Amino acid sequence: MAKTLNELASDLKEAILDAQSDAHNRGNIKMARYNNLKLSMDPSGSASPEVVISVAMSEATFNIKTGEKVNGSLGPDERYVLKWLGKTNTLPALNDCWLNLSKKREDG
């Protein structure tokens, strides 16, 4: 069964926190910063499949087919997001979400 956007957002949050805990500044991790991490998609809003990732007050849009940033910026967190998007199952899972949302939209 395909993951939901909520589950994928939790995966991303975990990946960011794991990446930061491996860093030399382990004591400076601000976990609360990622409590409002959100993923969103609007199948009616664009011709190509995209996911909008919001972290704190930053937001960026990424192409689901290529994993490339289309718009916006996530500041220093962007490197963690790009690393997460580069994982084997992430883009296919996002594409499944896109297809499910598109189908729900068509079904009404």
C-alpha positions as CSV (number, residue, x, y, z in Angstrom):
1,M,0.0,0.0,0.0
2,A,1.2,3.5,-0.9
3,K,2.4,5.8,1.9
4,T,0.5,8.9,2.6
5,L,2.0,12.4,2.5
6,N,1.8,12.4,6.3
7,E,3.9,9.2,6.5
8,L,6.4,10.6,4.0
9,A,6.7,13.8,6.0
10,S,7.5,11.7,9.1
11,D,10.1,9.8,7.1
12,L,11.7,13.1,6.0
13,K,11.7,14.4,9.5
14,E,13.4,11.2,10.7
15,A,15.9,11.4,7.9
16,I,16.8,15.0,8.8
17,L,17.2,14.3,12.5
18,D,19.3,11.2,11.8
19,A,21.5,13.2,9.5
20,Q,22.0,15.9,12.0
21,S,22.7,13.5,14.9
22,D,25.6,12.1,12.9
23,A,27.0,15.6,12.5
24,H,29.6,17.1,14.9
25,N,27.1,19.5,16.4
26,R,24.9,16.9,18.0
27,G,24.0,19.2,20.9
28,N,22.7,22.0,18.7
29,I,19.8,20.0,17.0
30,K,16.6,22.0,17.2
31,M,14.0,19.2,17.0
32,A,11.1,21.5,17.5
33,R,12.0,23.2,14.2
34,Y,10.7,20.1,12.4
35,N,7.5,19.7,14.2
36,N,5.6,21.6,11.5
37,L,7.4,19.9,8.5
38,K,4.8,19.4,5.8
39,L,4.5,17.9,2.4
40,S,1.8,19.0,0.0
41,M,0.7,18.4,-3.6
42,D,-1.8,20.0,-5.9
43,P,-2.4,17.8,-8.9
44,S,-4.6,20.5,-10.5
45,G,-2.0,23.2,-10.0
46,S,0.8,22.1,-12.3
47,A,1.5,20.1,-15.4
48,S,4.3,18.1,-13.9
49,P,4.2,16.2,-10.6
50,E,5.6,18.3,-7.8
51,V,5.8,18.2,-4.0
52,V,6.0,21.3,-1.9
53,I,8.1,20.8,1.3
54,S,7.7,23.3,4.1
55,V,10.1,23.5,7.0
56,A,9.6,26.2,9.7
57,M,9.1,29.3,7.6
58,S,10.8,28.1,4.5
59,E,9.2,26.4,1.5
60,A,10.5,24.8,-1.7
61,T,8.9,22.9,-4.6
62,F,10.6,19.8,-6.1
63,N,9.9,17.9,-9.3
64,I,8.8,14.3,-8.4
65,K,10.2,12.8,-11.6
66,T,13.7,14.2,-11.3
67,G,14.1,15.2,-7.6
68,E,15.3,18.7,-8.7
69,K,14.2,21.9,-7.0
70,V,11.8,23.9,-9.1
71,N,11.2,26.9,-6.8
72,G,11.9,28.3,-3.3
73,S,14.5,27.5,-0.7
74,L,14.8,25.6,2.5
75,G,18.1,27.2,3.5
76,P,20.5,24.8,5.3
77,D,17.9,22.1,5.5
78,E,17.8,21.8,1.7
79,R,20.8,19.5,1.6
80,Y,19.0,17.0,3.9
81,V,15.9,17.1,1.8
82,L,17.9,16.5,-1.4
83,K,19.6,13.6,0.3
84,W,16.2,12.2,1.2
85,L,14.8,12.7,-2.3
86,G,17.9,10.8,-3.6
87,K,17.0,7.6,-1.6
88,T,15.8,4.7,-3.7
89,N,12.2,4.6,-2.7
90,T,11.4,8.2,-2.0
91,L,10.5,9.5,-5.5
92,P,8.4,6.4,-6.4
93,A,6.5,6.8,-3.1
94,L,5.9,10.5,-3.9
95,N,4.8,9.6,-7.4
96,D,2.3,7.1,-5.9
97,C,0.9,9.9,-3.7
98,W,0.6,12.2,-6.7
99,L,-1.3,9.5,-8.7
100,N,-3.6,8.7,-5.8
101,L,-4.4,12.4,-5.3
102,S,-5.0,12.8,-9.1
103,K,-7.3,9.9,-9.1
104,K,-9.3,11.2,-6.1
105,R,-9.6,14.5,-7.8
106,E,-10.9,12.9,-11.0
107,D,-13.4,10.7,-9.0
108,G,-14.7,13.8,-7.4
